[in-house]
């Protein structure tokens, strides 16, 4: 996660490599293996929940952030580590 007074970015790393098949509201697969996403159906839904939780936390706690504090972005990064 990256935080600045005018930008918040949630980064989610996935330890996969291969051909990704995805749909916004369905399970994702890479080379016929399901991409894990915690209790969410896919990584997009998972990271949207992280983003929402972060935005709500920053809005509720107003930790010296600007009015843009509630606006967050996200990155899903797929990379095989080993």
mmCIF file of the N, C-alpha and C atoms, coordinates in Angstrom:
data_MODEL
# 
_entry.id   MODEL 
# 
loop_
_atom_site.group_PDB 
_atom_site.id 
_atom_site.type_symbol 
_atom_site.label_atom_id 
_atom_site.label_alt_id 
_atom_site.label_comp_id 
_atom_site.label_asym_id 
_atom_site.label_entity_id 
_atom_site.label_seq_id 
_atom_site.pdbx_PDB_ins_code 
_atom_site.Cartn_x 
_atom_site.Cartn_y 
_atom_site.Cartn_z 
_atom_site.occupancy 
_atom_site.B_iso_or_equiv 
_atom_site.pdbx_formal_charge 
_atom_site.auth_seq_id 
_atom_site.auth_comp_id 
_atom_site.auth_asym_id 
_atom_site.auth_atom_id 
_atom_site.pdbx_PDB_model_num 
ATOM 1   N N  . UNK A 1 1  ? 0.845   -1.164  0.000   1.00 0.00 ? 1  UNK A N  1 
ATOM 2   C CA . UNK A 1 1  ? 0.000   0.000   0.000   1.00 0.00 ? 1  UNK A CA 1 
ATOM 3   C C  . UNK A 1 1  ? 0.895   1.232   0.000   1.00 0.00 ? 1  UNK A C  1 
ATOM 4   N N  . UNK A 1 2  ? 0.526   2.208   -0.771  1.00 0.00 ? 2  UNK A N  1 
ATOM 5   C CA . UNK A 1 2  ? 1.228   3.475   -0.774  1.00 0.00 ? 2  UNK A CA 1 
ATOM 6   C C  . UNK A 1 2  ? 0.288   4.587   -0.358  1.00 0.00 ? 2  UNK A C  1 
ATOM 7   N N  . UNK A 1 3  ? 0.734   5.440   0.533   1.00 0.00 ? 3  UNK A N  1 
ATOM 8   C CA . UNK A 1 3  ? -0.088  6.553   1.001   1.00 0.00 ? 3  UNK A CA 1 
ATOM 9   C C  . UNK A 1 3  ? 0.656   7.870   0.829   1.00 0.00 ? 3  UNK A C  1 
ATOM 10  N N  . UNK A 1 4  ? -0.030  8.845   0.284   1.00 0.00 ? 4  UNK A N  1 
ATOM 11  C CA . UNK A 1 4  ? 0.454   10.219  0.224   1.00 0.00 ? 4  UNK A CA 1 
ATOM 12  C C  . UNK A 1 4  ? -0.723  11.083  0.622   1.00 0.00 ? 4  UNK A C  1 
ATOM 13  N N  . UNK A 1 5  ? -0.502  12.365  0.781   1.00 0.00 ? 5  UNK A N  1 
ATOM 14  C CA . UNK A 1 5  ? -1.631  13.218  1.158   1.00 0.00 ? 5  UNK A CA 1 
ATOM 15  C C  . UNK A 1 5  ? -2.633  13.394  0.027   1.00 0.00 ? 5  UNK A C  1 
ATOM 16  N N  . UNK A 1 6  ? -2.273  13.029  -1.204  1.00 0.00 ? 6  UNK A N  1 
ATOM 17  C CA . UNK A 1 6  ? -3.221  13.177  -2.309  1.00 0.00 ? 6  UNK A CA 1 
ATOM 18  C C  . UNK A 1 6  ? -3.357  11.919  -3.159  1.00 0.00 ? 6  UNK A C  1 
ATOM 19  N N  . UNK A 1 7  ? -2.805  10.786  -2.698  1.00 0.00 ? 7  UNK A N  1 
ATOM 20  C CA . UNK A 1 7  ? -2.905  9.550   -3.475  1.00 0.00 ? 7  UNK A CA 1 
ATOM 21  C C  . UNK A 1 7  ? -2.759  8.339   -2.565  1.00 0.00 ? 7  UNK A C  1 
ATOM 22  N N  . UNK A 1 8  ? -3.605  7.358   -2.776  1.00 0.00 ? 8  UNK A N  1 
ATOM 23  C CA . UNK A 1 8  ? -3.560  6.109   -2.038  1.00 0.00 ? 8  UNK A CA 1 
ATOM 24  C C  . UNK A 1 8  ? -3.623  4.979   -3.048  1.00 0.00 ? 8  UNK A C  1 
ATOM 25  N N  . UNK A 1 9  ? -2.701  4.047   -2.954  1.00 0.00 ? 9  UNK A N  1 
ATOM 26  C CA . UNK A 1 9  ? -2.659  2.950   -3.910  1.00 0.00 ? 9  UNK A CA 1 
ATOM 27  C C  . UNK A 1 9  ? -2.544  1.634   -3.150  1.00 0.00 ? 9  UNK A C  1 
ATOM 28  N N  . UNK A 1 10 ? -3.473  0.737   -3.425  1.00 0.00 ? 10 UNK A N  1 
ATOM 29  C CA . UNK A 1 10 ? -3.435  -0.613  -2.876  1.00 0.00 ? 10 UNK A CA 1 
ATOM 30  C C  . UNK A 1 10 ? -2.802  -1.504  -3.940  1.00 0.00 ? 10 UNK A C  1 
ATOM 31  N N  . UNK A 1 11 ? -1.753  -2.238  -3.581  1.00 0.00 ? 11 UNK A N  1 
ATOM 32  C CA . UNK A 1 11 ? -1.083  -3.152  -4.503  1.00 0.00 ? 11 UNK A CA 1 
ATOM 33  C C  . UNK A 1 11 ? -1.285  -4.563  -3.987  1.00 0.00 ? 11 UNK A C  1 
ATOM 34  N N  . UNK A 1 12 ? -1.798  -5.437  -4.838  1.00 0.00 ? 12 UNK A N  1 
ATOM 35  C CA . UNK A 1 12 ? -2.018  -6.837  -4.480  1.00 0.00 ? 12 UNK A CA 1 
ATOM 36  C C  . UNK A 1 12 ? -1.148  -7.701  -5.389  1.00 0.00 ? 12 UNK A C  1 
ATOM 37  N N  . UNK A 1 13 ? -0.250  -8.460  -4.790  1.00 0.00 ? 13 UNK A N  1 
ATOM 38  C CA . UNK A 1 13 ? 0.658   -9.329  -5.537  1.00 0.00 ? 13 UNK A CA 1 
ATOM 39  C C  . UNK A 1 13 ? 0.084   -10.745 -5.589  1.00 0.00 ? 13 UNK A C  1 
ATOM 40  N N  . UNK A 1 14 ? 0.089   -11.334 -6.764  1.00 0.00 ? 14 UNK A N  1 
ATOM 41  C CA . UNK A 1 14 ? -0.362  -12.710 -6.953  1.00 0.00 ? 14 UNK A CA 1 
ATOM 42  C C  . UNK A 1 14 ? 0.807   -13.518 -7.508  1.00 0.00 ? 14 UNK A C  1 
ATOM 43  N N  . UNK A 1 15 ? 1.043   -14.673 -6.896  1.00 0.00 ? 15 UNK A N  1 
ATOM 44  C CA . UNK A 1 15 ? 2.178   -15.520 -7.266  1.00 0.00 ? 15 UNK A CA 1 
ATOM 45  C C  . UNK A 1 15 ? 1.763   -16.527 -8.342  1.00 0.00 ? 15 UNK A C  1 
ATOM 46  N N  . UNK A 1 16 ? 1.510   -16.016 -9.528  1.00 0.00 ? 16 UNK A N  1 
ATOM 47  C CA . UNK A 1 16 ? 1.079   -16.841 -10.658 1.00 0.00 ? 16 UNK A CA 1 
ATOM 48  C C  . UNK A 1 16 ? 1.773   -16.347 -11.917 1.00 0.00 ? 16 UNK A C  1 
ATOM 49  N N  . UNK A 1 17 ? 1.916   -17.256 -12.877 1.00 0.00 ? 17 UNK A N  1 
ATOM 50  C CA . UNK A 1 17 ? 2.399   -16.872 -14.206 1.00 0.00 ? 17 UNK A CA 1 
ATOM 51  C C  . UNK A 1 17 ? 1.707   -17.779 -15.218 1.00 0.00 ? 17 UNK A C  1 
ATOM 52  N N  . UNK A 1 18 ? 1.375   -17.243 -16.356 1.00 0.00 ? 18 UNK A N  1 
ATOM 53  C CA . UNK A 1 18 ? 0.715   -18.026 -17.395 1.00 0.00 ? 18 UNK A CA 1 
ATOM 54  C C  . UNK A 1 18 ? -0.344  -17.202 -18.089 1.00 0.00 ? 18 UNK A C  1 
ATOM 55  N N  . UNK A 1 19 ? -1.241  -17.897 -18.771 1.00 0.00 ? 19 UNK A N  1 
ATOM 56  C CA . UNK A 1 19 ? -2.314  -17.250 -19.522 1.00 0.00 ? 19 UNK A CA 1 
ATOM 57  C C  . UNK A 1 19 ? -3.516  -17.034 -18.617 1.00 0.00 ? 19 UNK A C  1 
ATOM 58  N N  . UNK A 1 20 ? -3.849  -15.780 -18.394 1.00 0.00 ? 20 UNK A N  1 
ATOM 59  C CA . UNK A 1 20 ? -4.940  -15.403 -17.499 1.00 0.00 ? 20 UNK A CA 1 
ATOM 60  C C  . UNK A 1 20 ? -6.249  -15.321 -18.274 1.00 0.00 ? 20 UNK A C  1 
ATOM 61  N N  . UNK A 1 21 ? -7.259  -16.027 -17.772 1.00 0.00 ? 21 UNK A N  1 
ATOM 62  C CA . UNK A 1 21 ? -8.622  -15.896 -18.284 1.00 0.00 ? 21 UNK A CA 1 
ATOM 63  C C  . UNK A 1 21 ? -9.447  -15.280 -17.171 1.00 0.00 ? 21 UNK A C  1 
ATOM 64  N N  . UNK A 1 22 ? -10.118 -14.169 -17.464 1.00 0.00 ? 22 UNK A N  1 
ATOM 65  C CA . UNK A 1 22 ? -10.840 -13.480 -16.403 1.00 0.00 ? 22 UNK A CA 1 
ATOM 66  C C  . UNK A 1 22 ? -12.135 -12.857 -16.903 1.00 0.00 ? 22 UNK A C  1 
ATOM 67  N N  . UNK A 1 23 ? -13.018 -12.653 -15.955 1.00 0.00 ? 23 UNK A N  1 
ATOM 68  C CA . UNK A 1 23 ? -14.279 -11.971 -16.145 1.00 0.00 ? 23 UNK A CA 1 
ATOM 69  C C  . UNK A 1 23 ? -14.519 -11.224 -14.854 1.00 0.00 ? 23 UNK A C  1 
ATOM 70  N N  . UNK A 1 24 ? -15.102 -10.068 -14.926 1.00 0.00 ? 24 UNK A N  1 
ATOM 71  C CA . UNK A 1 24 ? -15.251 -9.219  -13.746 1.00 0.00 ? 24 UNK A CA 1 
ATOM 72  C C  . UNK A 1 24 ? -15.982 -9.907  -12.595 1.00 0.00 ? 24 UNK A C  1 
ATOM 73  N N  . UNK A 1 25 ? -16.963 -10.743 -12.891 1.00 0.00 ? 25 UNK A N  1 
ATOM 74  C CA . UNK A 1 25 ? -17.796 -11.314 -11.830 1.00 0.00 ? 25 UNK A CA 1 
ATOM 75  C C  . UNK A 1 25 ? -17.679 -12.837 -11.699 1.00 0.00 ? 25 UNK A C  1 
ATOM 76  N N  . UNK A 1 26 ? -16.646 -13.459 -12.263 1.00 0.00 ? 26 UNK A N  1 
ATOM 77  C CA . UNK A 1 26 ? -16.480 -14.905 -12.198 1.00 0.00 ? 26 UNK A CA 1 
ATOM 78  C C  . UNK A 1 26 ? -15.083 -15.262 -11.699 1.00 0.00 ? 26 UNK A C  1 
ATOM 79  N N  . UNK A 1 27 ? -14.871 -16.548 -11.444 1.00 0.00 ? 27 UNK A N  1 
ATOM 80  C CA . UNK A 1 27 ? -13.539 -17.015 -11.044 1.00 0.00 ? 27 UNK A CA 1 
ATOM 81  C C  . UNK A 1 27 ? -12.536 -16.745 -12.157 1.00 0.00 ? 27 UNK A C  1 
ATOM 82  N N  . UNK A 1 28 ? -11.301 -16.470 -11.772 1.00 0.00 ? 28 UNK A N  1 
ATOM 83  C CA . UNK A 1 28 ? -10.214 -16.276 -12.727 1.00 0.00 ? 28 UNK A CA 1 
ATOM 84  C C  . UNK A 1 28 ? -9.357  -17.531 -12.741 1.00 0.00 ? 28 UNK A C  1 
ATOM 85  N N  . UNK A 1 29 ? -8.803  -17.846 -13.904 1.00 0.00 ? 29 UNK A N  1 
ATOM 86  C CA . UNK A 1 29 ? -7.895  -18.988 -14.003 1.00 0.00 ? 29 UNK A CA 1 
ATOM 87  C C  . UNK A 1 29 ? -6.635  -18.588 -14.756 1.00 0.00 ? 29 UNK A C  1 
ATOM 88  N N  . UNK A 1 30 ? -5.558  -19.242 -14.393 1.00 0.00 ? 30 UNK A N  1 
ATOM 89  C CA . UNK A 1 30 ? -4.303  -19.133 -15.132 1.00 0.00 ? 30 UNK A CA 1 
ATOM 90  C C  . UNK A 1 30 ? -3.896  -20.561 -15.475 1.00 0.00 ? 30 UNK A C  1 
ATOM 91  N N  . UNK A 1 31 ? -3.847  -20.834 -16.769 1.00 0.00 ? 31 UNK A N  1 
ATOM 92  C CA . UNK A 1 31 ? -3.516  -22.176 -17.260 1.00 0.00 ? 31 UNK A CA 1 
ATOM 93  C C  . UNK A 1 31 ? -4.337  -23.246 -16.546 1.00 0.00 ? 31 UNK A C  1 
ATOM 94  N N  . UNK A 1 32 ? -5.648  -23.024 -16.476 1.00 0.00 ? 32 UNK A N  1 
ATOM 95  C CA . UNK A 1 32 ? -6.627  -23.954 -15.884 1.00 0.00 ? 32 UNK A CA 1 
ATOM 96  C C  . UNK A 1 32 ? -6.505  -24.127 -14.377 1.00 0.00 ? 32 UNK A C  1 
ATOM 97  N N  . UNK A 1 33 ? -5.783  -23.250 -13.685 1.00 0.00 ? 33 UNK A N  1 
ATOM 98  C CA . UNK A 1 33 ? -5.688  -23.258 -12.227 1.00 0.00 ? 33 UNK A CA 1 
ATOM 99  C C  . UNK A 1 33 ? -6.393  -22.006 -11.705 1.00 0.00 ? 33 UNK A C  1 
ATOM 100 N N  . UNK A 1 34 ? -7.282  -22.196 -10.730 1.00 0.00 ? 34 UNK A N  1 
ATOM 101 C CA . UNK A 1 34 ? -8.012  -21.063 -10.181 1.00 0.00 ? 34 UNK A CA 1 
ATOM 102 C C  . UNK A 1 34 ? -7.069  -20.108 -9.450  1.00 0.00 ? 34 UNK A C  1 
ATOM 103 N N  . UNK A 1 35 ? -7.234  -18.822 -9.714  1.00 0.00 ? 35 UNK A N  1 
ATOM 104 C CA . UNK A 1 35 ? -6.457  -17.785 -9.036  1.00 0.00 ? 35 UNK A CA 1 
ATOM 105 C C  . UNK A 1 35 ? -7.136  -17.512 -7.700  1.00 0.00 ? 35 UNK A C  1 
ATOM 106 N N  . UNK A 1 36 ? -6.420  -17.702 -6.608  1.00 0.00 ? 36 UNK A N  1 
ATOM 107 C CA . UNK A 1 36 ? -6.974  -17.532 -5.261  1.00 0.00 ? 36 UNK A CA 1 
ATOM 108 C C  . UNK A 1 36 ? -7.160  -16.045 -4.946  1.00 0.00 ? 36 UNK A C  1 
ATOM 109 N N  . UNK A 1 37 ? -8.234  -15.768 -4.196  1.00 0.00 ? 37 UNK A N  1 
ATOM 110 C CA . UNK A 1 37 ? -8.545  -14.377 -3.849  1.00 0.00 ? 37 UNK A CA 1 
ATOM 111 C C  . UNK A 1 37 ? -9.180  -14.299 -2.466  1.00 0.00 ? 37 UNK A C  1 
ATOM 112 N N  . UNK A 1 38 ? -8.609  -14.991 -1.512  1.00 0.00 ? 38 UNK A N  1 
ATOM 113 C CA . UNK A 1 38 ? -9.164  -14.982 -0.162  1.00 0.00 ? 38 UNK A CA 1 
ATOM 114 C C  . UNK A 1 38 ? -10.592 -15.482 -0.177  1.00 0.00 ? 38 UNK A C  1 
ATOM 115 N N  . UNK A 1 39 ? -11.498 -14.753 0.440   1.00 0.00 ? 39 UNK A N  1 
ATOM 116 C CA . UNK A 1 39 ? -12.906 -15.151 0.457   1.00 0.00 ? 39 UNK A CA 1 
ATOM 117 C C  . UNK A 1 39 ? -13.683 -14.562 -0.717  1.00 0.00 ? 39 UNK A C  1 
ATOM 118 N N  . UNK A 1 40 ? -13.007 -13.835 -1.594  1.00 0.00 ? 40 UNK A N  1 
ATOM 119 C CA . UNK A 1 40 ? -13.657 -13.214 -2.756  1.00 0.00 ? 40 UNK A CA 1 
ATOM 120 C C  . UNK A 1 40 ? -13.647 -14.170 -3.942  1.00 0.00 ? 40 UNK A C  1 
ATOM 121 N N  . UNK A 1 41 ? -14.537 -13.911 -4.898  1.00 0.00 ? 41 UNK A N  1 
ATOM 122 C CA . UNK A 1 41 ? -14.637 -14.783 -6.062  1.00 0.00 ? 41 UNK A CA 1 
ATOM 123 C C  . UNK A 1 41 ? -13.445 -14.630 -7.007  1.00 0.00 ? 41 UNK A C  1 
ATOM 124 N N  . UNK A 1 42 ? -12.833 -13.441 -7.034  1.00 0.00 ? 42 UNK A N  1 
ATOM 125 C CA . UNK A 1 42 ? -11.652 -13.233 -7.886  1.00 0.00 ? 42 UNK A CA 1 
ATOM 126 C C  . UNK A 1 42 ? -10.831 -12.061 -7.340  1.00 0.00 ? 42 UNK A C  1 
ATOM 127 N N  . UNK A 1 43 ? -9.601  -11.897 -7.822  1.00 0.00 ? 43 UNK A N  1 
ATOM 128 C CA . UNK A 1 43 ? -8.733  -10.837 -7.306  1.00 0.00 ? 43 UNK A CA 1 
ATOM 129 C C  . UNK A 1 43 ? -9.279  -9.419  -7.486  1.00 0.00 ? 43 UNK A C  1 
ATOM 130 N N  . UNK A 1 44 ? -10.039 -9.184  -8.532  1.00 0.00 ? 44 UNK A N  1 
ATOM 131 C CA . UNK A 1 44 ? -10.594 -7.840  -8.732  1.00 0.00 ? 44 UNK A CA 1 
ATOM 132 C C  . UNK A 1 44 ? -11.570 -7.493  -7.614  1.00 0.00 ? 44 UNK A C  1 
ATOM 133 N N  . UNK A 1 45 ? -12.461 -8.420  -7.300  1.00 0.00 ? 45 UNK A N  1 
ATOM 134 C CA . UNK A 1 45 ? -13.412 -8.195  -6.211  1.00 0.00 ? 45 UNK A CA 1 
ATOM 135 C C  . UNK A 1 45 ? -12.658 -8.038  -4.895  1.00 0.00 ? 45 UNK A C  1 
ATOM 136 N N  . UNK A 1 46 ? -11.624 -8.846  -4.694  1.00 0.00 ? 46 UNK A N  1 
ATOM 137 C CA . UNK A 1 46 ? -10.824 -8.784  -3.468  1.00 0.00 ? 46 UNK A CA 1 
ATOM 138 C C  . UNK A 1 46 ? -10.165 -7.420  -3.296  1.00 0.00 ? 46 UNK A C  1 
ATOM 139 N N  . UNK A 1 47 ? -9.521  -6.922  -4.343  1.00 0.00 ? 47 UNK A N  1 
ATOM 140 C CA . UNK A 1 47 ? -8.797  -5.660  -4.222  1.00 0.00 ? 47 UNK A CA 1 
ATOM 141 C C  . UNK A 1 47 ? -9.767  -4.474  -4.159  1.00 0.00 ? 47 UNK A C  1 
ATOM 142 N N  . UNK A 1 48 ? -10.926 -4.590  -4.757  1.00 0.00 ? 48 UNK A N  1 
ATOM 143 C CA . UNK A 1 48 ? -11.945 -3.547  -4.598  1.00 0.00 ? 48 UNK A CA 1 
ATOM 144 C C  . UNK A 1 48 ? -12.396 -3.443  -3.145  1.00 0.00 ? 48 UNK A C  1 
ATOM 145 N N  . UNK A 1 49 ? -12.488 -4.591  -2.474  1.00 0.00 ? 49 UNK A N  1 
ATOM 146 C CA . UNK A 1 49 ? -12.859 -4.587  -1.046  1.00 0.00 ? 49 UNK A CA 1 
ATOM 147 C C  . UNK A 1 49 ? -11.750 -3.937  -0.225  1.00 0.00 ? 49 UNK A C  1 
ATOM 148 N N  . UNK A 1 50 ? -10.483 -4.268  -0.531  1.00 0.00 ? 50 UNK A N  1 
ATOM 149 C CA . UNK A 1 50 ? -9.358  -3.625  0.170   1.00 0.00 ? 50 UNK A CA 1 
ATOM 150 C C  . UNK A 1 50 ? -9.422  -2.118  -0.009  1.00 0.00 ? 50 UNK A C  1 
ATOM 151 N N  . UNK A 1 51 ? -9.662  -1.691  -1.260  1.00 0.00 ? 51 UNK A N  1 
ATOM 152 C CA . UNK A 1 51 ? -9.727  -0.261  -1.579  1.00 0.00 ? 51 UNK A CA 1 
ATOM 153 C C  . UNK A 1 51 ? -10.857 0.422   -0.804  1.00 0.00 ? 51 UNK A C  1 
ATOM 154 N N  . UNK A 1 52 ? -12.001 -0.220  -0.758  1.00 0.00 ? 52 UNK A N  1 
ATOM 155 C CA . UNK A 1 52 ? -13.139 0.334   -0.033  1.00 0.00 ? 52 UNK A CA 1 
ATOM 156 C C  . UNK A 1 52 ? -12.841 0.439   1.462   1.00 0.00 ? 52 UNK A C  1 
ATOM 157 N N  . UNK A 1 53 ? -12.255 -0.612  2.025   1.00 0.00 ? 53 UNK A N  1 
ATOM 158 C CA . UNK A 1 53 ? -11.909 -0.594  3.450   1.00 0.00 ? 53 UNK A CA 1 
ATOM 159 C C  . UNK A 1 53 ? -10.907 0.508   3.765   1.00 0.00 ? 53 UNK A C  1 
ATOM 160 N N  . UNK A 1 54 ? -9.902  0.680   2.906   1.00 0.00 ? 54 UNK A N  1 
ATOM 161 C CA . UNK A 1 54 ? -8.902  1.731   3.111   1.00 0.00 ? 54 UNK A CA 1 
ATOM 162 C C  . UNK A 1 54 ? -9.563  3.107   3.033   1.00 0.00 ? 54 UNK A C  1 
ATOM 163 N N  . UNK A 1 55 ? -10.402 3.317   2.033   1.00 0.00 ? 55 UNK A N  1 
ATOM 164 C CA . UNK A 1 55 ? -11.072 4.612   1.876   1.00 0.00 ? 55 UNK A CA 1 
ATOM 165 C C  . UNK A 1 55 ? -11.936 4.934   3.085   1.00 0.00 ? 55 UNK A C  1 
ATOM 166 N N  . UNK A 1 56 ? -12.704 3.935   3.542   1.00 0.00 ? 56 UNK A N  1 
ATOM 167 C CA . UNK A 1 56 ? -13.559 4.147   4.714   1.00 0.00 ? 56 UNK A CA 1 
ATOM 168 C C  . UNK A 1 56 ? -12.734 4.454   5.961   1.00 0.00 ? 56 UNK A C  1 
ATOM 169 N N  . UNK A 1 57 ? -11.627 3.760   6.136   1.00 0.00 ? 57 UNK A N  1 
ATOM 170 C CA . UNK A 1 57 ? -10.760 4.005   7.289   1.00 0.00 ? 57 UNK A CA 1 
ATOM 171 C C  . UNK A 1 57 ? -10.198 5.422   7.261   1.00 0.00 ? 57 UNK A C  1 
ATOM 172 N N  . UNK A 1 58 ? -9.698  5.842   6.096   1.00 0.00 ? 58 UNK A N  1 
ATOM 173 C CA . UNK A 1 58 ? -9.108  7.177   5.991   1.00 0.00 ? 58 UNK A CA 1 
ATOM 174 C C  . UNK A 1 58 ? -10.163 8.268   6.190   1.00 0.00 ? 58 UNK A C  1 
ATOM 175 N N  . UNK A 1 59 ? -11.352 8.070   5.651   1.00 0.00 ? 59 UNK A N  1 
ATOM 176 C CA . UNK A 1 59 ? -12.428 9.057   5.839   1.00 0.00 ? 59 UNK A CA 1 
ATOM 177 C C  . UNK A 1 59 ? -12.827 9.154   7.307   1.00 0.00 ? 59 UNK A C  1 
ATOM 178 N N  . UNK A 1 60 ? -12.910 8.006   7.974   1.00 0.00 ? 60 UNK A N  1 
ATOM 179 C CA . UNK A 1 60 ? -13.350 7.980   9.374   1.00 0.00 ? 60 UNK A CA 1 
ATOM 180 C C  . UNK A 1 60 ? -12.301 8.544   10.327  1.00 0.00 ? 60 UNK A C  1 
ATOM 181 N N  . UNK A 1 61 ? -11.046 8.404   9.985   1.00 0.00 ? 61 UNK A N  1 
ATOM 182 C CA . UNK A 1 61 ? -9.987  8.805   10.902  1.00 0.00 ? 61 UNK A CA 1 
ATOM 183 C C  . UNK A 1 61 ? -9.310  10.114  10.526  1.00 0.00 ? 61 UNK A C  1 
ATOM 184 N N  . UNK A 1 62 ? -9.574  10.639  9.352   1.00 0.00 ? 62 UNK A N  1 
ATOM 185 C CA . UNK A 1 62 ? -9.005  11.905  8.876   1.00 0.00 ? 62 UNK A CA 1 
ATOM 186 C C  . UNK A 1 62 ? -7.591  12.146  9.394   1.00 0.00 ? 62 UNK A C  1 
ATOM 187 N N  . UNK A 1 63 ? -6.711  11.263  9.035   1.00 0.00 ? 63 UNK A N  1 
ATOM 188 C CA . UNK A 1 63 ? -5.321  11.312  9.508   1.00 0.00 ? 63 UNK A CA 1 
ATOM 189 C C  . UNK A 1 63 ? -4.515  12.308  8.657   1.00 0.00 ? 63 UNK A C  1 
ATOM 190 N N  . UNK A 1 64 ? -4.815  13.548  8.779   1.00 0.00 ? 64 UNK A N  1 
ATOM 191 C CA . UNK A 1 64 ? -4.068  14.604  8.092   1.00 0.00 ? 64 UNK A CA 1 
ATOM 192 C C  . UNK A 1 64 ? -3.960  14.373  6.585   1.00 0.00 ? 64 UNK A C  1 
ATOM 193 N N  . UNK A 1 65 ? -5.010  13.809  5.995   1.00 0.00 ? 65 UNK A N  1 
ATOM 194 C CA . UNK A 1 65 ? -5.039  13.644  4.552   1.00 0.00 ? 65 UNK A CA 1 
ATOM 195 C C  . UNK A 1 65 ? -5.946  14.711  3.964   1.00 0.00 ? 65 UNK A C  1 
ATOM 196 N N  . UNK A 1 66 ? -5.778  14.971  2.696   1.00 0.00 ? 66 UNK A N  1 
ATOM 197 C CA . UNK A 1 66 ? -6.612  15.963  2.017   1.00 0.00 ? 66 UNK A CA 1 
ATOM 198 C C  . UNK A 1 66 ? -8.011  15.400  1.784   1.00 0.00 ? 66 UNK A C  1 
ATOM 199 N N  . UNK A 1 67 ? -8.862  16.186  1.139   1.00 0.00 ? 67 UNK A N  1 
ATOM 200 C CA . UNK A 1 67 ? -10.212 15.739  0.801   1.00 0.00 ? 67 UNK A CA 1 
ATOM 201 C C  . UNK A 1 67 ? -10.182 14.561  -0.163  1.00 0.00 ? 67 UNK A C  1 
ATOM 202 N N  . UNK A 1 68 ? -9.073  14.373  -0.816  1.00 0.00 ? 68 UNK A N  1 
ATOM 203 C CA . UNK A 1 68 ? -8.930  13.265  -1.763  1.00 0.00 ? 68 UNK A CA 1 
ATOM 204 C C  . UNK A 1 68 ? -8.585  11.958  -1.058  1.00 0.00 ? 68 UNK A C  1 
ATOM 205 N N  . UNK A 1 69 ? -8.492  11.965  0.255   1.00 0.00 ? 69 UNK A N  1 
ATOM 206 C CA . UNK A 1 69 ? -8.051  10.786  1.003   1.00 0.00 ? 69 UNK A CA 1 
ATOM 207 C C  . UNK A 1 69 ? -8.924  9.579   0.741   1.00 0.00 ? 69 UNK A C  1 
ATOM 208 N N  . UNK A 1 70 ? -10.194 9.796   0.509   1.00 0.00 ? 70 UNK A N  1 
ATOM 209 C CA . UNK A 1 70 ? -11.099 8.680   0.276   1.00 0.00 ? 70 UNK A CA 1 
ATOM 210 C C  . UNK A 1 70 ? -10.988 8.078   -1.106  1.00 0.00 ? 70 UNK A C  1 
ATOM 211 N N  . UNK A 1 71 ? -10.223 8.702   -1.963  1.00 0.00 ? 71 UNK A N  1 
ATOM 212 C CA . UNK A 1 71 ? -10.080 8.215   -3.333  1.00 0.00 ? 71 UNK A CA 1 
ATOM 213 C C  . UNK A 1 71 ? -8.799  7.392   -3.438  1.00 0.00 ? 71 UNK A C  1 
ATOM 214 N N  . UNK A 1 72 ? -8.985  6.109   -3.677  1.00 0.00 ? 72 UNK A N  1 
ATOM 215 C CA . UNK A 1 72 ? -7.854  5.193   -3.760  1.00 0.00 ? 72 UNK A CA 1 
ATOM 216 C C  . UNK A 1 72 ? -7.866  4.483   -5.103  1.00 0.00 ? 72 UNK A C  1 
ATOM 217 N N  . UNK A 1 73 ? -6.720  4.000   -5.500  1.00 0.00 ? 73 UNK A N  1 
ATOM 218 C CA . UNK A 1 73 ? -6.574  3.210   -6.711  1.00 0.00 ? 73 UNK A CA 1 
ATOM 219 C C  . UNK A 1 73 ? -5.938  1.879   -6.335  1.00 0.00 ? 73 UNK A C  1 
ATOM 220 N N  . UNK A 1 74 ? -5.916  0.968   -7.282  1.00 0.00 ? 74 UNK A N  1 
ATOM 221 C CA . UNK A 1 74 ? -5.313  -0.323  -6.985  1.00 0.00 ? 74 UNK A CA 1 
ATOM 222 C C  . UNK A 1 74 ? -4.566  -0.863  -8.184  1.00 0.00 ? 74 UNK A C  1 
ATOM 223 N N  . UNK A 1 75 ? -3.629  -1.768  -7.880  1.00 0.00 ? 75 UNK A N  1 
ATOM 224 C CA . UNK A 1 75 ? -2.837  -2.466  -8.893  1.00 0.00 ? 75 UNK A CA 1 
ATOM 225 C C  . UNK A 1 75 ? -2.865  -3.945  -8.526  1.00 0.00 ? 75 UNK A C  1 
ATOM 226 N N  . UNK A 1 76 ? -3.175  -4.792  -9.506  1.00 0.00 ? 76 UNK A N  1 
ATOM 227 C CA . UNK A 1 76 ? -3.040  -6.235  -9.354  1.00 0.00 ? 76 UNK A CA 1 
ATOM 228 C C  . UNK A 1 76 ? -1.788  -6.633  -10.117 1.00 0.00 ? 76 UNK A C  1 
ATOM 229 N N  . UNK A 1 77 ? -0.823  -7.225  -9.429  1.00 0.00 ? 77 UNK A N  1 
ATOM 230 C CA . UNK A 1 77 ? 0.449   -7.569  -10.049 1.00 0.00 ? 77 UNK A CA 1 
ATOM 231 C C  . UNK A 1 77 ? 0.651   -9.074  -9.990  1.00 0.00 ? 77 UNK A C  1 
ATOM 232 N N  . UNK A 1 78 ? 0.745   -9.703  -11.160 1.00 0.00 ? 78 UNK A N  1 
ATOM 233 C CA . UNK A 1 78 ? 0.972   -11.135 -11.239 1.00 0.00 ? 78 UNK A CA 1 
ATOM 234 C C  . UNK A 1 78 ? 2.436   -11.386 -11.550 1.00 0.00 ? 78 UNK A C  1 
ATOM 235 N N  . UNK A 1 79 ? 3.062   -12.221 -10.735 1.00 0.00 ? 79 UNK A N  1 
ATOM 236 C CA . UNK A 1 79 ? 4.471   -12.537 -10.930 1.00 0.00 ? 79 UNK A CA 1 
ATOM 237 C C  . UNK A 1 79 ? 4.781   -13.859 -10.249 1.00 0.00 ? 79 UNK A C  1 
ATOM 238 N N  . UNK A 1 80 ? 5.514   -14.713 -10.896 1.00 0.00 ? 80 UNK A N  1 
ATOM 239 C CA . UNK A 1 80 ? 5.921   -15.974 -10.282 1.00 0.00 ? 80 UNK A CA 1 
ATOM 240 C C  . UNK A 1 80 ? 7.239   -15.742 -9.578  1.00 0.00 ? 80 UNK A C  1 
ATOM 241 N N  . UNK A 1 81 ? 7.238   -15.938 -8.256  1.00 0.00 ? 81 UNK A N  1 
ATOM 242 C CA . UNK A 1 81 ? 8.425   -15.683 -7.469  1.00 0.00 ? 81 UNK A CA 1 
ATOM 243 C C  . UNK A 1 81 ? 9.431   -16.828 -7.538  1.00 0.00 ? 81 UNK A C  1 
ATOM 244 N N  . UNK A 1 82 ? 8.946   -18.058 -7.572  1.00 0.00 ? 82 UNK A N  1 
ATOM 245 C CA . UNK A 1 82 ? 9.847   -19.215 -7.601  1.00 0.00 ? 82 UNK A CA 1 
ATOM 246 C C  . UNK A 1 82 ? 9.375   -20.221 -8.608  1.00 0.00 ? 82 UNK A C  1 
# 
